[in-house]
Amino acid sequence: MLASLEPKGLVPFTRESFERIQQRIAKTHNEEREEEDLKPNTDFEVGKELPFTYGNLSRGMVSEPLEDVDPYYHEKKNTFIVLNKNRTIFRFNAASILCTLSPFNCIRGTTIKVLVHPLFRLFILISVLTDCIFMSLTDLPKWSPVVENTLLGIYTFEILVKLFARGIWAGSFSFLGDPWNWLDFSVTVFEIIIRYSPLSFIPMLQTARTLRILKIIPLNQGLKSLVGILICCVKKLTGVIILTLFFLSIFSLIGMGLFMGNLKHKCFRWPQENENETLHNRTGNPYYIRETENFYYLEGERYALLCGNRTDAGQCPEGYVCVKAGINPDQGFTNFDSFGWALLALFRLMTQDYPEALYHQILYASGKVYMIFFVVVSFWFSFYMASLFLGILAMAYEEEKQRVGETTKKIEPKFQKTGKELQGGNETAEAKTIQIEMKKRSPASTDTSLDVLEDATLRHKEELEKSKKICPLCWYKFAETFLIWNCSPCWLRLKEFVHKIITAPFTDLFLCICIILNVCFLALEHYPMSEQTSNLLSIGNLVFIGIFTAEMILKIIAMHPYGYFQVGWNIFDSIIVFLGLAELFIAYIEGLAGFRSFRMLRIFKLGKYWPTFQILMWSLSNSWVALKDLVLLLFTFTFFSAAFGMRLFGQNYEEFVCHIDRDCQLPRWHMHDFFHSFLNVFRIICGEWVETLWDCMEVAGQSWCISFYLMVILIGNLLVLYLFLALVSLFSSCKKVTVEENDEAKNLQLAMGRIKKEINYMLLKILCKKQNIPKKTMDRVNEVYVKEDISDHTLSELSNTQDFLKDKEKSSGTEKNTTENESQSLIPSPSVSETVPIASGESDIENLDNKEIQSKSGDGGSKEKIKQSSSSECSTVDIAISEEEMVYGHERSKHPKNGYGRASSLGQISGASKKGKICRNIRKTCCKIVENNWFKCFISLVTLLSTSTLALEDIYINQRKTVKILLEYADMIFTYIFILEMLLKWMAYGFKAYFSNSWYRLDFMVVIVFCLSLIGKTREELKPLISIKFLRPLRVLSQFERMKVVVRALIKTTLPTLNVFLVCLMIWLTFSIMGVYLFAGKFYECIDPTSGERFPSSEVMNKSQCESLLFNDSMPWENAKLNFDNVGNGFLSLLQLATFNGWITIMNSAIDSVEINMQPRFEDNIYMYYYFINFIILGVFLPLSMLISVIVDNFNKYKIKLGGSNIFITVKQRKQYSRLKKLIYEDSQRPVPRPRNKLQGFIFDLVTSQVFNVIIMVLICFQAIAMMIDTDEHSLQMYIALYWINLIFVILYTMECILKLIAFRCFYFTIAWNIFDFMVVIFSITGLCLPMTVGYYLVPPSLVKLILLSRIIHILRLGKGPKVFHNLMLPLMLSLPALLNLIFLIFLVMFIYAIFGMYNFAYVKKEAGINDVSNFETFGSSMLCLFQVAIFAGWDGMLVAIFNSKWSDCDPDKINPGTQVKGDCGNPSVGILYFVSYILISWVIIVNMYIVVVMEFLNIASKKKNRTLSEDDFRKFFQVWKRFDPDRTQYIDSSKLSDFAAALDPPLFMAKPNKGQLIALDLPMAVGDRIHCLDILLAFTKRVMSQDVRMEKVLSEIESGFLLANPFKIICEPITTTLKRKQEAVSATIIQRAYKNYRLRRNDKNTSDIHKIDGDRDVPARKEGAYFDKAKEKSPIQSQI
């Protein structure tokens, strides 16, 4: 039978429907009915399409009111829906409120039809886009007012249509119920007023029109939904935002106390006696500000040199003194003189924008010791806040992802059922059609329902066929006729022959080699290039074009055109061929030379043979589909911000440009036109905002500029972070994707396998002749190599480049342990008699995947792992089998042992001989020594001492002769100690065991370093060997387990990213080659040596004119330090772009470039900005997402392998981790007993009350607020007022301390927080009194303020401050052990690089990023430099200084006082390797630090969401219980149960009102209506874990654990339960009501009064009775009662 085709549930909305809805709503309001809460169905949201289960829409249902299909709105709301032709749902309120027409009014009906029509929305969207184009224009055409008035009329018409269709106010679906309509109405009203009013308005109202751009969001349902999701994210970020503001305020106040007024200290030249002439600037700086002409300026600097009065601060040159005068640096905007400016400076440090400049300014003015402040702020604070934001956003994204997944799971069964119904209907329709044709019936006689059925059931099939056949049918006939070549037999034989050639494995190998060679040829482009090289590259280009063309032709012949162009890679290859051929004809046409940039597309031909690349491309395409709305929203916001900034500040930049430029010309970064405004907004989103903010505040004022920049920074970063997390999540899903390998990749693997097989066969054949290896073994190895391939299936897999050891391990079926041995040594059990515990030490770095084969239990299994044949010469003891031998033991046992297979021993002798016994005893003794804990501690101490002594070898070591001699003797002693240790381990373990361990090999390398450094001191020509001493600290890695665990984990998480890293490198290679084509040789410029500036292009046009301007016999035609003259320089420039260091300089050179040998002109090539924008998006953002997704994926895999514990902590730290959790959650302090004295008892109750705690918190906040009003140059009255305020706070805190001392007595000092408060009071009083005795100059005036401010840490105290702060601090505290391990490693890396920098860059000329503060002269200064580089700040300036290697830039013969080293030149190649390697290593460590915190945050969130109970939840339960049962009776009154349940933390938490839920728990009650603690805990646990299979086990464990902890349980026999007590109350209510009714019948004159009383009491009784009945039905216990 045919299914009914009438759309299910679609009912016209009539007057009867309207009346029924109103009656139902009225009935719902009048009667209190207990029913399940309905929620809106996501399938029927506004803007979504009606599900196909409702069938096709008839014409009568389109654009007509229908009853709401959503049960939520149908039952509870007065709404109806309207569907358009696209089945889009529109929902309207039916109620007539505030000028809302009836749903059946003809005017409203007409406007509804207009509103829901798809063309109406399209028309509005086109209007908005047109308006956006006009808003982006600076110079409008003459006819623009006509268009603007037309657009204004369209917007007004749209508002009128919405007002009539939706009503002014009738509910959430009316006009005013949508916030977007409010925005639209306000903008339209503002525009009408501004346009047609004669009054002049402020610029803000005039820029209100730009808000029209945001109208794109409600016109796109995806954007609108996404904005709602982001608003929910912002709500979840509220706690993080508050915590961020709290820390920003605290650090700002600390900065004010430390640095207030310091940035005004400058070097001032004090006039000498009889000096009347005007003093001028020493350096002739062209940019100096004329505060006074007596300040000292460094060469090329705009602001005067800062100085300080401390010994470690900046010092003035001779003849200058340090005075406080003038304005602050950076146009006066960088300072700590008030709270506002300090807050801006701290916000700048938090966002890491140009922090190195602020570092240098503060360190020059205050001293290097204050670097601690910047380390805490820049490293800890910014890192922690970023981790919190990432954690919250990641949690929100995962929740949204799960919600969508659950919705999809609910929808899929419905659609599957519908699909089956449609399939059945389709078959029935086909059978019916056949019957009709057979009987030759007329079409008119068919039933109407059959047509409807055919339309409904065949629609999916037709759409599928249409999607497969995009083109019309005639094109397919044309293709079959002309594009499938099956002509003659000769042609078919030729086709078959060509097909064999083109599909041969070695053909693909040849093509792959050609592609690689072509890439190498592309990378050989450079400037300047000789004619021979140019000709070679041109010929190579022709050859490769010919090869690729021949490949395309042969494939077309073999596959015929139709089959050839069905493959995507073939289409890509044909495009490359056509572009290459076109280049040959048009490359020499002027203006089209850049056409050759398309050559770099040939690089991506490698993707055809690279599965990882294919997976990434597949993931990118999927991510674009999934994230197109997010990308569109980000672009919309950027466009809006650019237009808004241009309208708001554009005129100011034109009027006040002289404030920021001495020549009154617009700078590079401004907002006068839309293009520059867009670039400025893009730069802000990239994190570079403070320099452009200074210019903006100069021309437009502080309030508007700061507000605009904050809006762009906060919203832009929110969108970027959310997009980043979405990309990471999508790329992580690639591990589940299996992309089918194409024929080319398979052929390449087959060809490589054949080559490997032949090579190995030949090698083994030669070895067979020499060593007579059995043939079976050789064949077995051959088979292993044949099975090897180079495929890589997932993003997170490491490419299969290991030797066949790893493959053999996998094939043997050995499983890896989930937890690793702490020591990972192969020491046999002590129970094995007469054996030496030969250990292989910790696990190898190279063989991290090998099984741990050490058994600590010492059972028989460990005895079996002893191999007698691997002993050393003088040993008769057994040596533990190695990991490799364990893996292959089962194979080696099949073959006879030959001489060549023995271990690396000196020989075998009989164990019974006397010599053997002596050697055995010696080895036993050596083994006991090296395994002794004291010996290990001694070696560790010596390692630390030898490492720390390197820090003393700075440029001043020659001036400290005694220290130098001591260090030389220390080096000798350290060397001998380590050599002795190595010899002992050789004797104890043997050579094979020693050198099979990676950590021991590292120790051996360090010993070699020690020896070479000693040898280097003996001869002058060997002195360079001394510089390798920087490798000595590597020994620390092998001596400390924490370091080994971290290194091992980093390798596990980082090495598998090799494939993805190569893909990212290929993307960078593409951009580098493109940069060479675009900018090679164009960064040269003619420099004026006197001023250091570039000559204007009007004076010098090209290189020839520049060469005629010789100054001091020097050539002023210079190239930029960073350029694109070759691929290597291009990579370095791209790295600076990726780290946003020096990228502005590189972009400026590119934008000003003209042609080769031409003088650059200001912004002559301005549209080259698109190259850099594309690189930041495609070369930085996307690859970063790919790499981090793989690291996160491997992090989770390794974490699961270790049993879910943190991968960066040791076994001991895991135990400490659980202790730390207990310490955080439980109140470690013992309760203080209440004193018996009445006065003391009263004070005790006072100071322990919550009110007192709140008062203290308020005082602390007021004290911080009082500090905020302080400024640098305040008046005397303000100084006196602040002094008295501080005095009052000191008195109040002293009173608090005295009260607590009286109340707590001797117990006061048992609480750490009280000791802290006591010390604050003592130091505050001392700080107030000390200046009166020793003077105000010796004691900083801010000392007392900072001491008092330290009490603000109480706000973060557990149980005292806001709970949200505790929840946000928890992930950091729990991840602290892992973070400390990672910090130790990054400190070691910094130490090694600091020593290397001291050896190589100590005497580099001081310029750019190397100055008196940041240099490599001493260890402290080197660490300062490396800290900057670790946060990617300022390394470009240091590299520029190291690039000075020519005579024109440095002096190689300069004499450095106190040393024999000559010259101040750098080494560019060493500098590049130095900084690039350090940046990569530190980036990997810091990324893992972020991952640790974010994963800990997600772990905590997932536990809360899963409602699983842990030990921490029970601990919190008893903490709350202590507050309600202070006397420890184990009982509480039933009246307190509701408050107790509301005071618990989730998941045990029960929000009020909760009495009904508590009654339903049926808790036993003892005499006095008391309830026992254990009964409450069991009931709450059962409620939470009702769906968990482990519930019974957990309940029994809780009960047994409670009885063990409380053996003296107070047992009171329960007399009733909460449910019975409620039954009694309900029964009493029913009896009272019956009695009252009886009285009503007896007393008629008091009927009305009694009825009124009865009604008041009857309603709550009925409600409670209904809830009780429902609870009774649900509870199995209640059913038994």
Disulfide bonds with the S-S distance in Angstrom:
Cys267-Cys316 2.17
Cys307-Cys322 2.01
Cys658-Cys664 1.94
Cys696-Cys705 2.06
Cys1086-Cys1106 2.10
Cys1450-Cys1465 1.92
